[in-house]
């Protein structure tokens, strides 16, 4: 396997999304949406949390929602940024990584690519490229919220920057297994729309079947959720997981999905 060719596919995937017409439109929409979120939700909610009149009510509300650990952060803007980001970026990763392989297979260009690179190199390059795209979106939003914090001048920029670093790795660890799962689905889907439909069908039906099985047949059936990329999503959002569940499980899932994707990609006709 050539690291250089993996990097080339990674770079191509990154450029194809962000610097194409579709990518530029998506980036502009993303910036506009996050501008509204930061100004209308994050900034105003942070002011409410600082207010002596509504601070206790807001803390109680967030505590009942399971965000007791998040409330203790010293930067209110990052509290509400986290609440928005932890639910939005996994969904963004689903849509942005929906077309890693299927369009090339549909157009027939995948045969041309496999003449110059192995399937493993193509798979890893596209996967790492999608991680780069998601990481870029996360970093853009983090720089935006840091700019907001600096503009308001009510919190320590050093403490904010350190907390943002922690938030970045938490968000990245949430999206990486999802991207790997989308890579697996790409090996047998024929379009990006079909990939997205398959993803939500698999997730919803799997959780439904596991829940019913756990309730009526086997009490330990809930452990089967470990095979799904969005396991412990709510617990992760609340930062209430152990270190292994927070970091170990996503890494194991990612490796397992990539191995399955490579096996399926190797068997599939292109």
C-alpha positions in Angstrom: 0.0 0.0 0.0 1.3 3.4 -1.0 0.9 6.2 1.6 1.4 8.7 -1.2 -1.6 7.4 -3.2 -3.7 7.3 0.0 -2.9 11.0 0.5 -3.7 11.8 -3.1 -7.1 10.2 -2.8 -7.6 12.0 0.5 -6.7 15.4 -1.1 -8.9 14.7 -4.1 -11.9 13.9 -1.8 -11.3 17.0 0.2 -11.0 19.2 -2.9 -13.9 17.5 -4.6 -16.3 18.4 -1.8 -15.1 21.8 -0.7 -14.0 23.4 -3.9 -16.7 22.1 -6.3 -19.9 24.1 -7.0 -21.9 21.9 -4.7 -19.2 22.2 -2.0 -19.0 26.0 -2.2 -22.8 26.3 -1.9 -22.8 23.9 1.0 -20.0 25.9 2.7 -21.8 29.2 2.2 -25.0 27.8 3.7 -23.1 26.3 6.5 -21.5 29.7 7.4 -24.8 31.4 7.2 -26.5 28.8 9.4 -23.8 28.9 12.0 -23.8 32.7 12.0 -27.5 32.7 13.0 -26.9 29.9 15.5 -24.0 31.8 17.2 -25.8 35.1 17.3 -29.4 34.1 18.0 -28.9 30.9 20.1 -25.4 30.7 21.6 -24.8 34.3 22.4 -28.3 35.1 23.8 -28.4 31.8 25.8 -25.0 32.6 27.3 -26.2 36.0 28.4 -29.2 34.4 30.0 -26.9 31.9 31.9 -24.8 34.9 33.1 -27.9 36.8 34.2 -28.6 36.7 37.9 -32.4 36.6 37.3 -32.5 33.5 35.0 -29.2 31.8 35.7 -30.6 29.3 38.3 -33.6 28.4 36.1 -31.3 27.8 33.1 -28.9 25.7 35.1 -31.8 23.6 36.5 -33.2 23.1 33.0 -29.9 22.0 31.6 -29.3 19.8 34.6 -32.6 18.0 34.2 -31.7 17.4 30.5 -28.5 15.6 31.7 -26.0 18.3 31.0 -25.0 18.8 34.6 -21.2 18.4 33.8 -21.4 20.8 30.9 -22.9 23.6 33.1 -19.8 23.7 35.2 -17.7 24.9 32.2 -16.4 28.4 32.8 -17.4 29.7 29.4 -21.2 29.9 28.9 -20.9 30.3 25.1 -19.2 27.0 24.9 -21.9 25.3 26.9 -24.6 26.1 24.3 -22.2 25.7 21.4 -21.7 22.1 22.7 -25.4 21.4 22.9 -25.9 22.5 19.3 -22.7 21.0 17.9 -23.1 17.6 19.5 -26.4 17.0 17.7 -25.7 18.7 14.4 -22.2 17.5 13.4 -23.0 13.8 13.4 -25.9 14.5 11.1 -23.7 16.7 8.9 -21.2 13.9 8.7 -23.9 11.5 7.4 -24.8 13.8 4.5 -21.3 15.0 3.6 -19.9 11.4 3.5 -22.8 9.9 1.5 -20.9 9.8 -1.8 -17.4 8.3 -1.2 -17.5 5.5 -3.7 -21.0 5.1 -5.2 -20.8 7.9 -7.8 -17.6 6.5 -9.2 -19.1 3.1 -9.4 -22.2 4.4 -11.2 -20.1 6.4 -13.7 -17.7 3.5 -14.3 -14.6 5.6 -13.3 -13.9 3.2 -10.4 -12.5 0.7 -12.9 -10.1 3.4 -14.1 -9.0 4.2 -10.6 -8.3 0.6 -9.7 -5.9 0.3 -12.6 -3.6 2.9 -10.8 -4.3 2.1 -7.1 -5.4 -0.7 -4.9 -9.0 -0.8 -3.5 -7.5 -0.4 0.0 -5.8 2.8 -1.0 -9.0 4.2 -2.6 -11.1 3.2 0.4 -8.7 4.7 3.0 -8.0 7.8 1.0 -11.7 8.6 0.6 -12.4 7.8 4.3 -9.5 10.1 5.5 -10.7 12.8 3.1 -14.1 12.7 4.7 -12.6 13.0 8.1 -10.7 16.0 6.9 -13.9 17.6 5.6 -15.7 17.1 8.9 -12.7 18.3 10.9 -12.7 21.4 8.8 -16.3 22.2 9.4 -15.8 21.6 13.2 -12.8 23.9 13.2 -14.6 26.7 11.3 -17.4 26.7 13.9 -14.9 26.6 16.8 -13.0 29.6 15.4 -16.3 31.4 14.9 -17.4 30.8 18.6 -13.9 31.8 19.8 -14.3 35.0 17.8 -17.7 35.6 19.5 -16.1 35.0 22.9 -13.2 37.4 22.1 -15.7 40.0 20.9 -17.8 39.8 24.0 -14.7 39.8 26.3 -16.5 38.3 29.2 -14.5 35.0 29.4 -10.8 34.1 29.5 -9.6 33.4 25.9 -7.0 31.0 27.2 -9.5 28.9 29.1 -11.9 29.1 26.1 -9.1 27.9 23.7 -8.2 25.0 25.9 -11.8 24.0 26.2 -12.3 24.3 22.5 -9.5 21.8 21.9 -11.2 19.3 24.1 -14.5 19.9 22.4 -12.9 19.4 19.0 -11.6 15.9 19.8 -14.9 14.9 21.4 -16.8 16.0 18.3 -14.3 14.4 15.9 -14.6 11.1 17.9 -18.3 11.2 17.4 -18.2 11.6 13.6 -15.4 9.2 12.8 -17.4 6.0 13.3 -20.3 7.5 11.4 -18.0 8.2 8.4 -16.6 4.7 8.6 -20.1 3.3 8.6 -21.0 5.4 5.6 -17.9 4.0 3.9 -19.2 0.5 4.5 -22.6 1.4 3.1 -21.0 3.1 0.1 -19.5 -0.3 -0.9 -23.0 -1.7 -1.8 -25.1 1.4 -2.5 -25.5 3.0 -5.9 -26.1 6.6 -5.1 -25.6 9.1 -2.3 -29.3 9.3 -1.7 -29.6 5.6 -1.4 -26.6 5.6 1.1 -28.4 8.1 3.3 -31.7 6.1 3.2 -29.8 2.9 4.0 -28.1 4.6 7.0 -31.3 5.8 8.6 -33.1 2.6 7.9 -30.3 0.5 9.4 -30.0 2.7 12.5 -33.8 3.1 13.2 -34.6 -0.6 12.5 -31.6 -1.9 14.5 -32.4 0.2 17.6 -36.1 -0.8 17.3 -35.3 -4.5 17.0 -32.7 -4.4 19.8 -35.0 -2.5 22.1 -37.9 -4.9 21.6 -35.6 -7.9 21.9 -34.1 -6.5 25.1 -37.6 -5.8 26.5 -39.3 -9.1 25.7 -36.7 -11.8 25.0 -33.1 -11.2 26.2 -32.2 -8.8 28.9 -28.6 -8.4 27.6 -29.7 -7.7 24.0 -28.8 -4.0 24.4 -25.1 -4.9 24.1 -25.8 -5.4 20.3 -26.0 -1.6 20.1 -22.2 -1.5 20.3 -22.3 -2.6 16.6 -24.0 0.7 15.7 -22.1 3.9 15.1 -24.4 6.2 17.2 -24.3 4.1 20.3 -24.2 6.2 23.5 -24.9 9.3 21.5 -26.9 11.0 24.3 -24.5 9.8 27.0 -21.6 11.2 25.0 -23.4 14.5 24.6 -23.8 14.6 28.4 -20.1 13.5 28.9 -21.3 10.8 31.3 -19.3 7.9 29.7 -16.2 6.1 31.0 -12.9 6.7 29.2 -13.2 3.4 27.3 -16.7 4.0 26.1 -15.8 7.6 25.2 -12.7 6.8 23.2 -12.1 3.1 22.9 -15.5 2.0 21.5 -15.5 4.6 18.6 -12.0 3.5 17.6 -12.9 -0.2 17.7 -16.1 0.5 15.7 -14.2 2.5 13.1 -11.7 -0.3 12.6 -14.4 -2.9 12.4 -16.4 -0.9 9.8 -13.3 -0.3 7.7 -12.4 -4.0 7.7 -15.9 -4.9 6.7 -15.9 -2.2 4.0 -12.6 -3.5 2.6 -14.0 -7.1 2.4 -17.2 -6.0 0.8 -15.4 -3.6 -1.6 -13.0 -6.4 -2.6 -16.0 -8.7 -3.5 -18.2 -6.1 -5.2 -18.2 -5.7 -9.0 -17.1 -2.3 -10.3 
